[in-house]
C-alpha cells in the first residue's frame, strides 16, 4: 500500500448555524491547517497515489480567502469540513482540520469502505 500526506494552510471565515447561543454564530475567521491522507494499492500511470497539486486545487484553492458558508453546501464545522475533504479528494481516507492550536477535528473512513 502506498501512502501520501498533503498539508495545507487556508485562511477563511465562517459562522456556524447552531441550536444554542454561541459567539461562533457570528462571522469570524481562522487560519485552518488541513492535513489530507491518501492511500492506494497501486500507483497510477504517473507513479503517484494522487498529484499533490491536484489536492491543493481541490481543497486550498477552493477555500482560501473565502467565506466557507458561501462556498460549502453545509454547516462549516471543522468536523463537516474534514468529511468533505475525504469525500472530495480521490483515494483520501482521512482528513484532519485544525481551526486553532487547540481545536482539531478528524474524519476517517471506515476500513470497510476504503
N, C-alpha and C positions, 0 to 999 in steps of 0.2 A: 504494500500500500504506500502511495506517495502522499505527502502532506505539505501544504504551503500555508503560510500565515501572512496576512497583509494588515498593517496597522495604518489607520487613517486619523487625521485630526480635522474636525469640522467645526466651524463657528456658525451657530444657528440659534434662532429664537423659537419659542413656542409658548403656549399656555395649555394647561390641562383642563379637560372637562371632567369635573368631579362631583360626586353627590354629597359632598361635605365642604365646609368652609376651609379654604387654604390660600396662602399667598401664591401658590403655584397656578391658580386660575387666572392670574394677571400675566400679561406678556412679560417675558424675561428671557435671557439668553444664557448659553453655556458654550464653552469650548469642549466639545464632545470628543472623546477618544473611542474609536470604533476598531475592534480587532476582529478580523474575518478569518475563519479557519476552514480550509477546504481539503478534501481528500479524494483520491481517485485510484482505482486499482491499476489502471494502465494509463500512460501518458498519451496525450493527443498527438497528431501528426507533426506538431511543432516541438514535441518533447516537453510539454507543460501539463500541469494539472489544470490551471486556468491562468490567463495572462494577468499579471498584476495591474497593468494599465487598464484592462477592462473592468477589473474590480473597482478601481478608483473612479472610472467613468460612471459605473452603475450606482455607486454609493456617494462618494465625496462630491463629485461634480454635480450631482443632483441635489444634495442637501446643503452644501457650503454657502454661507451668507444668505440663507433663505429663512422664511418663517415656516417651520415644519407643518403647521396647521394648514398652510396653503398648498404644500406640495405632497403631503401624505394623506391617504384617504381614511385615516383612523386617528384616534386619540393618541398623540405622540408621546406616550410614556417611554421611558428607556426600555422597558420590557417589550412593548409593542414594536419598537424600532429594531430591537435585536431579532425578533421573529421575522420582521420584514426583510432584514438583511439575509437571513438564512433562506428565505423563500425567493429572494431576488437573484442571488449570486449562484451560478451553476457550481455544483459539487460542494457547496457550503453546507457544513453540518453543525457549526457552532459560531455564535457571534457574541461578543462582549461589547456592551455600550456603557461607557463611563461618562456621566454628565458632570461629575465633580470628583475631587480626590477621594471622597468618602462614599460615593454612590455609584454602584456598579450593578448592571443587570446582565444576565446571561440567558441565552436561549440555545438549547442543543436538541437536535433531532433525536428521537428515539432510535436506537441502533437498528431496530427492525425496519425503519422507514428510510434508512440510508442506502 
